[in-house]
Amino acid sequence: MTRTSWLACAAILLAALSTASRSQPPGDERAGLPAGTELDEDTIRNPREIFHSEATHGRRSYLSSLGNLAFNSPYILGPVAQRAHLSCGTCHVNGASNPRLFVPGLSTRAGNFDTTSALFNPKTDNGVLDPLTIPSLRGARYLAPYGHDGRALSLRDFVRSVIVGEFGGSEPSGTIVDALVVYIQDIDFLPNPAMDGSGRLLPGASAAQRRGELLFNRPFPHDQQLSCSGCHVPSGAFVDHRQHDVGSGGLYKTPTLVNADFNAPYFHDGRFDTYAEVIDYFDSAFSLDYSPQEKADLIAYLQLAGDGVRPDYPLTGNNVLEDINGFASVLELAISNQDREVIDLAVRTVSEQLHDLADRYPDPAGDADTSVRAAQGGKAELALARGTLGALRDVLRGVQSAASTNRFDEASVAYLQYRKLALAAAPMALRSAERWSLFDPALHAAHRASMHPIATASAASH
């Protein structure tokens, strides 16, 4: 099929399915967030989850998929977060951290955030700017207690407190909380081929790394009861499940060192950028008298112990759509169970994400961004991509409308229509427009420079 005939056939199919090309999406301003907020949501590279259930059973459970949907939905949080389109996934991108997140007045540096401020829930405001780093959730099932201060023994209690307390949400249903817990517990650590199951270095480590491992296990000179490995227990995911005061401002739980290479900045408040700074702090605070060589060896060990094999995940329209379809997949069982709560959550969340995806396929003629206007060609492809995504949103509204009046058979038919369009026509439409979209690295870079000129200039100078 030629390009022209493909576009013509796709346009006919799209017209038959929906009037979405005439639909106007809702506004997407980050309402209520301070000027200068950086969420890094226009990136074209994201971390990727590795799910325990997929590795062991080849598929994910319904609860894990529902938890993934809820985790990435603003609509389980309070009204301020909803207006700002914030979700758990804004801070914990695909279950990892977000080292670029910065909210003026709530962050003291990129990667930390004050969860006890008046912005999201005045009842939790302690009147102090005390931001915490955004932790990765990889391996969370091994890392109780929860919270930097270890205040929650149960992940379920902690998840509920984040929703209701920190972000002012309504009391969540038991199903939603259970699903979030299952999803978080399903996220595995990244595999590290340099370590065995007991957290020891495997053959192949360098001499410096092996000296660093010995130093990590060596008792401190002025207190033989203390050592790095005494708190960061290698055989126990490098944690001891306890809180300690290391002179940093209070009692905080021992953070894991597994995959720590990807979890900077370090300490509960993110005061340190590198292992070298952390080592210098402990060297001074505990009078360890490390030599320059010992510090270098310990850094070499920590870098190897904290490494991991990350799935390569450059974003494209189709793998973003695949993620969105994963969120939408909960509709099949939710419709069968006549679960309006989940149906409403899925439709609202997926519709918003389809709108955000459509923004990555801009209209060169109508976009105010000069970098987008400068892009040549692709007008028909971009229009088809946007229209197809709009059609998907229209079909979802049909699911919601039918379910709201107990017409669940019609809702099921509408969801089947969504699946057919999402798995057939939509991938082809997005692929055909990819080279003119904001997933194209060159166009993305130009667009980002035009949207964030100060930040881009600063990054270039470093």
C-alpha positions as CSV (number, residue, x, y, z in Angstrom):
1,M,0.0,0.0,0.0
2,T,1.4,3.4,-0.9
3,R,1.7,6.2,1.5
4,T,-1.2,8.1,-0.2
5,S,-3.6,5.1,-0.2
6,W,-2.7,4.3,3.4
7,L,-3.5,7.9,4.5
8,A,-6.8,7.8,2.5
9,C,-7.9,4.5,4.0
10,A,-7.0,5.5,7.5
11,A,-8.8,8.8,7.2
12,I,-12.0,7.0,6.0
13,L,-11.7,4.6,9.0
14,L,-11.2,7.4,11.4
15,A,-14.2,9.3,10.0
16,A,-16.4,6.2,10.4
17,L,-15.3,5.7,14.0
18,S,-15.5,9.2,15.4
19,T,-15.9,12.9,15.0
20,A,-12.9,13.3,17.2
21,S,-11.0,15.6,14.8
22,R,-13.6,18.2,15.7
23,S,-13.4,17.6,19.4
24,Q,-11.6,20.2,21.5
25,P,-9.4,18.7,24.3
26,P,-9.5,20.2,27.7
27,G,-6.8,22.7,28.7
28,D,-3.6,21.4,30.2
29,E,-2.1,24.2,32.2
30,R,-0.3,23.1,35.4
31,A,-2.8,25.0,37.4
32,G,-1.7,26.0,40.9
33,L,2.0,25.1,40.6
34,P,4.6,27.9,41.2
35,A,6.2,29.5,38.2
36,G,9.5,27.8,37.4
37,T,8.2,24.3,38.3
38,E,10.1,21.5,36.4
39,L,8.6,18.1,36.2
40,D,10.6,16.8,33.2
41,E,7.5,15.5,31.6
42,D,8.5,16.4,28.1
43,T,11.5,14.0,28.1
44,I,11.8,11.3,25.4
45,R,13.7,9.0,27.7
46,N,12.3,7.4,30.8
47,P,13.3,4.7,33.3
48,R,11.4,1.4,32.9
49,E,9.9,-1.0,35.4
50,I,10.9,-4.6,35.6
51,F,7.9,-6.5,37.1
52,H,8.4,-9.5,39.3
53,S,5.1,-11.1,38.1
54,E,6.1,-10.8,34.4
55,A,9.5,-12.4,35.1
56,T,8.0,-15.3,37.1
57,H,4.6,-15.8,35.5
58,G,4.9,-14.1,32.1
59,R,2.0,-11.7,32.8
60,R,0.8,-9.2,35.3
61,S,-2.3,-9.6,37.5
62,Y,-5.4,-7.4,37.2
63,L,-4.6,-5.8,40.6
64,S,-1.1,-4.9,39.5
65,S,-2.5,-3.3,36.3
66,L,-5.1,-1.4,38.2
67,G,-2.4,-0.2,40.6
68,N,-0.4,1.0,37.7
69,L,-3.4,2.9,36.4
70,A,-4.1,4.5,39.9
71,F,-0.4,5.3,40.4
72,N,-0.4,7.3,37.2
73,S,-3.8,9.0,37.8
74,P,-4.3,12.4,39.3
75,Y,-7.8,11.4,40.3
76,I,-6.9,9.4,43.4
77,L,-5.3,12.6,44.9
78,G,-6.7,15.8,46.2
79,P,-8.1,18.7,44.1
80,V,-4.9,20.7,43.9
81,A,-3.0,17.7,42.5
82,Q,-5.8,17.0,40.1
83,R,-5.8,20.6,38.8
84,A,-2.1,20.4,38.4
85,H,-2.4,17.0,36.7
86,L,0.0,15.4,39.2
87,S,0.1,11.7,40.0
88,C,2.3,9.4,42.0
89,G,4.0,8.7,38.7
90,T,5.0,12.4,38.3
91,C,7.5,12.0,41.2
92,H,8.2,8.3,40.8
93,V,8.6,7.9,37.1
94,N,7.7,4.3,36.2
95,G,8.4,3.5,39.8
96,A,11.9,5.1,39.8
97,S,12.7,8.5,41.1
98,N,12.6,11.9,39.4
99,P,15.9,13.7,39.9
100,R,14.9,16.7,37.8
101,L,11.7,17.5,39.7
102,F,11.8,21.0,41.2
103,V,9.0,23.0,42.6
104,P,9.9,26.5,43.8
105,G,9.0,27.0,47.5
106,L,8.8,23.2,48.0
107,S,12.2,22.1,46.7
108,T,15.7,23.2,47.8
109,R,17.3,21.4,44.9
110,A,16.2,19.3,41.9
111,G,15.1,15.9,43.2
112,N,13.6,16.8,46.5
113,F,10.1,17.9,47.6
114,D,8.4,19.1,50.8
115,T,5.5,16.8,51.5
116,T,4.4,18.7,54.6
117,S,3.4,22.0,53.0
118,A,0.2,23.9,52.7
119,L,0.0,23.6,48.9
120,F,-1.7,20.2,48.7
121,N,-3.1,19.8,52.2
122,P,-3.0,22.6,54.7
123,K,-3.6,20.1,57.5
124,T,-0.2,18.6,57.1
125,D,1.7,22.0,57.0
126,N,4.4,22.0,59.7
127,G,5.5,25.5,58.8
128,V,9.0,24.3,57.9
129,L,10.7,23.9,54.5
130,D,11.9,20.3,55.0
131,P,12.0,18.6,51.6
132,L,12.8,14.9,51.2
133,T,14.3,13.2,48.2
134,I,12.1,11.3,45.9
135,P,13.0,7.6,46.4
136,S,12.9,4.9,43.8
137,L,10.3,2.3,44.5
138,R,12.3,-0.6,43.0
139,G,12.4,-3.5,45.4
140,A,10.0,-1.8,47.8
141,R,8.7,-5.1,49.1
142,Y,12.1,-5.7,50.7
143,L,12.5,-2.2,52.2
144,A,10.1,-1.8,55.1
145,P,9.6,0.3,57.1
146,Y,8.3,3.0,54.8
147,G,8.9,6.7,54.6
148,H,12.4,8.3,55.0
149,D,11.8,8.3,58.7
150,G,10.4,4.7,58.7
151,R,7.2,5.9,60.3
152,A,5.0,3.2,58.6
153,L,5.6,-0.5,59.1
154,S,2.9,-1.3,56.5
155,L,3.1,-0.3,52.8
156,R,-0.6,-0.2,52.8
157,D,-0.8,2.3,55.6
158,F,1.9,4.4,54.0
159,V,0.2,4.5,50.6
160,R,-3.1,5.6,52.2
161,S,-1.3,8.3,54.2
162,V,0.3,9.7,51.1
163,I,-3.0,9.9,49.3
164,V,-5.1,11.3,52.2
165,G,-2.4,13.2,54.2
166,E,0.3,14.5,51.9
167,F,-1.9,15.1,48.9
168,G,-5.3,15.8,50.4
169,G,-7.2,13.1,48.6
170,S,-10.5,11.6,49.6
171,E,-10.5,8.3,51.5
172,P,-9.6,5.7,48.8
173,S,-11.4,2.5,48.4
174,G,-9.9,-0.7,49.7
175,T,-9.6,-2.0,46.2
176,I,-7.6,1.0,45.0
177,V,-5.2,0.9,48.0
178,D,-4.7,-2.9,47.6
179,A,-4.0,-2.4,43.9
180,L,-1.4,0.3,44.5
181,V,0.3,-2.0,47.0
182,V,0.4,-4.9,44.6
183,Y,1.7,-2.6,41.8
184,I,4.5,-1.2,44.0
185,Q,5.5,-4.6,45.4
186,D,5.6,-5.9,41.8
187,I,8.4,-3.6,40.8
188,D,11.7,-5.4,41.0
189,F,15.2,-4.2,41.5
190,L,17.3,-3.9,38.3
191,P,19.5,-7.0,38.0
192,N,23.1,-6.5,38.8
193,P,25.3,-9.2,37.2
194,A,28.3,-8.2,39.3
195,M,26.7,-9.3,42.6
196,D,25.6,-12.8,43.8
197,G,22.4,-13.5,45.8
198,S,24.1,-12.6,49.1
199,G,25.2,-9.2,47.9
200,R,28.9,-10.2,47.4
201,L,31.0,-9.3,44.4
202,L,31.3,-12.0,41.8
203,P,34.6,-13.0,40.1
204,G,35.6,-10.3,37.6
205,A,35.5,-7.4,40.0
206,S,38.6,-5.2,39.9
207,A,41.3,-5.1,42.7
208,A,40.0,-1.6,43.7
209,Q,36.4,-2.9,43.9
210,R,37.5,-5.8,46.1
211,R,39.5,-3.6,48.4
212,G,36.4,-1.4,48.6
213,E,34.3,-4.4,49.6
214,L,36.7,-5.2,52.4
215,L,36.6,-1.6,53.6
216,F,32.8,-1.6,53.5
217,N,32.8,-4.6,55.9
218,R,35.6,-3.3,58.1
219,P,34.6,-2.0,61.7
220,F,35.0,1.7,62.3
221,P,38.3,2.4,64.1
222,H,36.7,4.3,67.0
223,D,33.7,2.0,67.4
224,Q,34.2,-1.7,66.6
225,Q,30.4,-2.2,66.7
226,L,29.9,0.0,63.7
227,S,30.6,-0.6,60.0
228,C,29.1,0.3,56.7
229,S,27.8,-3.2,56.2
230,G,26.4,-3.2,59.8
231,C,23.6,-0.9,58.6
232,H,23.7,-1.6,54.8
233,V,23.5,-5.4,55.2
234,P,24.6,-6.9,51.8
235,S,22.6,-10.1,52.2
236,G,19.5,-8.1,53.1
237,A,19.2,-5.8,50.1
238,F,21.8,-3.5,51.8
239,V,19.3,-2.4,54.6
240,D,18.8,-3.3,58.2
241,H,15.1,-2.1,58.5
242,R,16.1,0.3,61.2
243,Q,16.3,4.0,61.8
244,H,19.6,5.7,62.7
245,D,20.8,9.2,63.6
246,V,24.0,9.8,61.6
247,G,24.1,13.5,62.4
248,S,22.0,14.5,59.5
249,G,19.1,16.0,61.4
250,G,17.1,13.2,63.0
251,L,16.3,9.5,62.8
252,Y,16.1,8.1,59.3
253,K,15.9,4.6,58.0
254,T,18.8,3.0,56.3
255,P,18.4,3.4,52.5
256,T,19.2,0.6,50.2
257,L,22.3,0.7,48.1
258,V,20.9,-1.7,45.5
259,N,20.6,0.3,42.2
260,A,21.8,3.4,44.1
261,D,23.8,4.6,41.1
262,F,20.4,5.7,39.7
263,N,19.0,7.2,42.9
264,A,21.0,10.4,43.4
265,P,20.8,12.8,45.1
266,Y,21.6,11.1,48.4
267,F,20.6,11.4,52.0
268,H,17.0,12.0,53.1
269,D,17.1,15.6,51.9
270,G,19.3,15.1,48.9
271,R,22.2,17.2,50.1
272,F,24.8,15.1,48.3
273,D,25.2,14.5,44.6
274,T,27.9,11.8,44.6
275,Y,29.2,8.8,46.6
276,A,32.4,10.9,47.1
277,E,30.5,13.5,49.0
278,V,28.7,10.8,51.1
279,I,32.0,9.2,52.0
280,D,33.6,12.5,52.9
281,Y,30.7,13.2,55.3
282,F,31.0,9.8,57.1
283,D,34.7,10.1,57.1
284,S,34.4,13.4,59.0
285,A,31.4,12.5,61.2
286,F,32.8,9.2,62.4
287,S,36.5,9.9,62.3
288,L,37.3,7.1,59.9
289,D,40.6,8.6,58.7
290,Y,40.2,7.2,55.2
291,S,43.2,7.7,52.9
292,P,42.6,9.1,49.3
293,Q,43.2,5.5,48.0
294,E,40.6,4.0,50.5
295,K,38.0,6.6,49.4
296,A,38.7,5.8,45.8
297,D,38.4,2.0,46.5
298,L,35.1,2.5,48.4
299,I,33.7,4.6,45.6
300,A,34.6,1.9,43.1
301,Y,32.8,-0.7,45.2
302,L,29.7,1.4,45.7
303,Q,29.4,2.1,42.0
304,L,29.6,-1.6,41.2
305,A,27.2,-2.6,44.0
306,G,24.8,0.1,43.1
307,D,24.7,-0.6,39.4
308,G,22.0,-2.5,37.4
309,V,21.0,-3.4,33.9
310,R,18.4,-0.9,32.9
311,P,16.0,-1.7,30.0
312,D,16.6,0.7,27.1
313,Y,13.4,2.8,26.8
314,P,13.7,5.7,24.4
315,L,10.1,7.0,24.1
316,T,8.2,6.6,20.9
317,G,4.5,7.3,20.2
318,N,3.8,3.6,20.0
319,N,5.5,2.5,23.3
320,V,3.7,5.4,25.1
321,L,0.4,4.1,23.5
322,E,1.3,0.6,24.6
323,D,1.6,1.9,28.2
324,I,-1.7,3.7,27.9
325,N,-3.4,0.6,26.5
326,G,-2.1,-1.2,29.6
327,F,-3.9,1.3,31.8
328,A,-7.1,0.9,29.7
329,S,-6.9,-2.9,29.9
330,V,-8.5,-2.9,33.3
331,L,-11.8,-1.9,31.6
332,E,-12.4,-5.4,30.4
333,L,-12.8,-6.8,33.9
334,A,-14.2,-3.6,35.4
335,I,-17.0,-3.6,32.8
336,S,-17.7,-7.3,33.5
337,N,-17.8,-6.6,37.2
338,Q,-19.9,-3.5,36.6
339,D,-17.4,-1.6,38.7
340,R,-18.2,2.1,37.9
341,E,-15.4,3.4,40.2
342,V,-12.7,1.7,38.1
343,I,-14.4,2.4,34.8
344,D,-14.6,6.2,35.7
345,L,-11.0,6.2,36.9
346,A,-9.7,4.4,33.8
347,V,-11.7,6.6,31.3
348,R,-10.7,9.9,32.9
349,T,-7.0,8.9,33.2
350,V,-6.6,7.3,29.8
351,S,-8.4,10.1,28.1
352,E,-6.1,12.6,29.6
353,Q,-3.0,10.6,28.7
354,L,-4.2,10.3,25.1
355,H,-4.6,14.0,25.0
356,D,-1.0,14.5,26.3
357,L,0.2,12.0,23.7
358,A,-1.6,13.9,21.0
359,D,0.3,17.0,22.0
360,R,3.5,15.3,20.9
361,Y,2.1,15.4,17.3
362,P,1.7,19.2,16.9
363,D,0.1,21.1,14.1
364,P,2.9,22.9,12.3
365,A,0.5,25.5,10.9
366,G,-1.2,26.3,14.2
367,D,1.5,25.7,16.8
368,A,3.0,28.9,18.3
369,D,6.4,27.1,18.9
370,T,8.7,28.2,16.1
371,S,10.7,24.9,16.2
372,V,7.4,23.1,15.4
373,R,6.5,25.5,12.6
374,A,9.9,25.1,11.1
375,A,9.3,21.3,10.7
376,Q,8.7,20.6,7.0
377,G,6.1,18.2,5.7
378,G,4.1,15.6,7.6
379,K,0.9,17.7,7.9
380,A,-1.4,14.9,6.8
381,E,0.4,12.3,9.0
382,L,0.3,14.6,12.0
383,A,-3.3,15.4,11.5
384,L,-4.1,11.7,11.2
385,A,-2.2,10.8,14.4
386,R,-4.0,13.6,16.4
387,G,-7.3,12.5,14.9
388,T,-6.8,8.9,15.7
389,L,-5.9,9.6,19.3
390,G,-9.0,11.9,19.5
391,A,-11.1,9.0,18.2
392,L,-9.8,6.8,20.9
393,R,-10.9,9.4,23.5
394,D,-14.3,9.6,21.9
395,V,-14.8,5.8,22.1
396,L,-13.8,5.9,25.8
397,R,-16.4,8.5,26.4
398,G,-18.9,6.0,24.9
399,V,-17.7,3.4,27.4
400,Q,-18.2,5.8,30.3
401,S,-21.6,7.0,29.1
402,A,-23.0,3.5,28.7
403,A,-21.7,2.3,32.0
404,S,-23.1,5.3,33.8
405,T,-26.6,4.2,32.8
406,N,-26.1,0.5,33.5
407,R,-25.8,-0.4,29.8
408,F,-22.7,-2.6,30.4
409,D,-23.2,-4.7,27.3
410,E,-22.9,-1.5,25.2
411,A,-19.9,-0.5,27.3
412,S,-18.3,-3.8,26.5
413,V,-18.9,-3.3,22.8
414,A,-17.4,0.2,23.0
415,Y,-14.3,-1.1,24.8
416,L,-13.9,-3.7,22.0
417,Q,-14.0,-0.9,19.5
418,Y,-11.3,0.9,21.5
419,R,-9.1,-2.2,21.4
420,K,-9.5,-2.6,17.7
421,L,-8.6,1.0,17.0
422,A,-5.8,1.1,19.5
423,L,-4.1,-2.1,18.3
424,A,-4.6,-1.7,14.6
425,A,-5.1,1.8,13.1
426,A,-3.5,3.8,15.9
427,P,0.0,2.3,15.8
428,M,0.2,2.7,12.1
429,A,-1.0,6.4,12.3
430,L,1.6,7.2,15.1
431,R,4.4,5.4,13.3
432,S,3.7,7.3,10.0
433,A,3.9,10.7,11.9
434,E,6.9,9.8,14.2
435,R,9.5,11.7,12.2
436,W,7.5,15.0,12.5
437,S,6.6,14.5,16.1
438,L,8.2,15.7,19.4
439,F,9.5,12.1,19.8
440,D,12.1,13.0,17.1
441,P,15.3,13.8,19.0
442,A,16.2,16.9,16.9
443,L,12.7,18.4,17.0
444,H,12.4,17.6,20.7
445,A,15.6,19.4,21.5
446,A,14.6,22.4,19.5
447,H,11.2,22.4,21.1
448,R,12.6,22.1,24.6
449,A,15.1,24.9,23.9
450,S,12.2,27.2,22.9
451,M,10.1,26.2,25.9
452,H,13.0,26.3,28.5
453,P,15.6,28.7,27.1
454,I,17.2,29.5,30.5
455,A,17.4,25.8,31.7
456,T,18.7,24.7,28.3
457,A,21.4,27.3,28.3
458,S,22.4,26.4,31.8
459,A,22.6,22.7,30.9
460,A,24.7,23.5,27.8
461,S,27.2,25.5,29.9
462,H,27.9,22.5,32.1
